[in-house]
Amino acid sequence: MAQQNKAMTREARKAAQTRNKRSKKPIKKKKPLWRRIIKWFLWLIVAGTVFGVGLFAYYAKDAPALSASKLESGQSLTIYAADAKTVLTKLGSENRTNVKSTAIPQQLKDAVVSIEDRRFYNEPFWIDPIRIASSAFYNLTHPNSDPQGGSTLTQQLVKLTYFSTKKSDQTLRRKAQEAWLAMQVERHFSKEQILEYYINAVYEANGIYGMGTAATYYYGKDLDKLTIAQTALIAGIPNSPNNYDPYVHPEAAKNRRDLVIQAMADNGKISASEAATAKATAIDTGLQAKAAAAGSNDNALVADAYIQEVIKAIKSKGYDPYRDNLSVVTNLDLPTQKYLYQLVNGTQIAFPDDLFQTGVTITDPNNGNVIAMIGNRKVGNVQMALNRATQTDRSNGSTIKPLLDYAPAFEYLDWSTAQKVEDTPYTYPGTNISLMDWDRKYLGTMTLRQALAVSRNIPAVRTLEEVGLTKASQFVSNLGIKIPSSAGLSVGIGANISTLQVASAYNAFANGGTYYKPQYIKKITTADKIEHDYTDSNEGTRAMKASTAYMITDVLKDVITNGSATSTAISGLYQAGKTGTTGYTDKEIAKNAALNNTVKDSWFAGYTKHYSIAVWTGYDKANQHGVANQTIAQLIYRYMMVYLSQKVSNSDWTMPSSVVSQGGELYVKGSEPDSATDDQTDESSSESSSSSSSESSTSSSAIDQEQPGNGESSSSSTTTTPTEPGGNDSSSSSSSPTTGGGNGGDTESPGTGSSSTTQ
């Protein structure tokens, strides 16, 4: 029995083991780690490819439509007036002569292909993998050098005709569209057509587009008449037109030309001896004298100075104005620009001669927009002429006084318009140079209001010294004006700044203390139809207290009503302004007696709540011709302000709560005297001190009429004066500008033989 039970137990155990074996699943072995990594890597590649293709398709669907006419017309820059309809100029298509492929010499084709894309004819698609890899390797191994590009000629053509070069526009979206268009170009056009389009599209510096046009401009020849050296120069310029301009950078142009020549030799297109001969050719061999580009029109001529500044502004925003196919809407008020152009080139004002020059800037104080600008007069049909509104370095005379001298005194010292200032003998600290006014007299103690209204020099410099030149320089730096660190106190009666800087700085007086950077551009549209609106991008910065702006404006009203600029008075118009002149030293007059009773420069800067205008007049060769009629700058201003003010409302400035008025004078709140009686008493004693000064023989009426003698031109008395807003005739004070309108008191004459602008 026991044995039987034992046998049954063994059988049961075996049966259980059998069941366990049958029910147990086989254990799978894990794959090696490296195989799993490869698997997931492949999945990532597939997913990335699908995503990339999808993203590419998404971006490419919005690419500009491919157009043979677009490729053929090439680059262009269209600049519009503020109305966004009137074309000021169109650079590119108007300055280009297209050359058909059959007329393009093989020598030029060889030069272009050798330097830009030597495998051009053998590329099955639109990219050159070898060049891309080579460029990437070079850029990695030469981090401090200019990066090399891997673009084919096809890609370059697409960039030239469809997209901008601005760095911020180099987006993935843009790259996808560029690639898509390059593929389409390769599909629809032959290599010869692509090369033809490229040769006709490129910018060749100096306003010239296309290599055919460049051959005529630089050498006066057709393309097939060019030597190897001349061909190589034209083929090399498009890589960096401004840097390889043979007129401006002849050494760099030669280096680039020689690179092209060597590339042609390396590509087997010319022999070593031909390359050596071409390299030995001087860069100016056969080069014609520099000339203005063709394609000018009336609007381009009238707005020449403004267009120059627009091109600079385009560059400052990161675009290439000559290669980015931009459409630019400016802030130029074309009717105002035309009126200004006619005013300085016509007969409304009796200019002494055609050599007499001017620079004028008109701005909007409420946003910094430059609405009109003139850089010259009587220069003929010349584009890109010297812009005297921005490019001259002549002293602005006493128009600096409100900015550098008196406004900082209001701002930092809490001075009032009744502050007592001294017009007494003064020598610049640390020198033996005496500062004097045009009349070589001293008027004793006077108020700040009187000193600024009649533009006395000594009180202005004394005020600057009291404020401190460092602090005053910081103040005007907030107004876009940089005073050199080497400047002395004499900068308080004249600094080398432009009409653009003066008008823009005076904007802050007009609008209550906010400075706006000058703004020329309203909108830029790139070739792929992306709009960049700058209308509201010009955020102003607080440059001074509202009290400072208001108090300066209140005093500058007196300059026009009974000070040194009565010629600018316009009946009923609320306006403020400042005269400015720079005079000759005794040594300069001794060398040229004709300069006696004349000045070097005559200025006027004035403003309303809507417009700020700065005007400079003078001769380029100042030591040969002096300005005898100092009221012409004032007349230009007056005509323009009458014209402009008819379009807008006319309202006075509102006194801020931070200003207190007592006895006709203004004080920063908290610094006013205890009573008006105290102030009047001080003023009475001031007048007594002034009249008893032994060094002054000038009557009070002479203080308001700063005439340096009989230097004013008699011709100005017959000048037709502008009509007042509303059609009223002009006031009698302006119908004869030589009476009571001279700027002579602004003339800085620091003494015998001393400089008027340096200490």
PyMOL commands that set and color helices and strands:
alter all, ss='L'
color gray80, all
select helices_A, chain A and resi 2-23+33-60+68-73+93-95+101-103+106-116+120-122+129-141+153-162+167-169+172-188+191-201+211-219+223-225+228-239+250-266+272-279+298-302+304-316+334-345+397-413+448-453+457-467+469-477+489-493+499-511+546-562+566-568+586-591+593-595+632-645+676-691+700-704+714-718+732-735+744-746
alter helices_A, ss='H'
color red, helices_A
select strands_A, chain A and resi 77-80+87-91+327-330+357-363+370-374+420-423+426-427+434-435+444-447+514-515+521-525+531-533+541-542+576-582+601-607+612-618+659-662+665-668
alter strands_A, ss='S'
color yellow, strands_A
deselect
rebuild
show_as cartoon
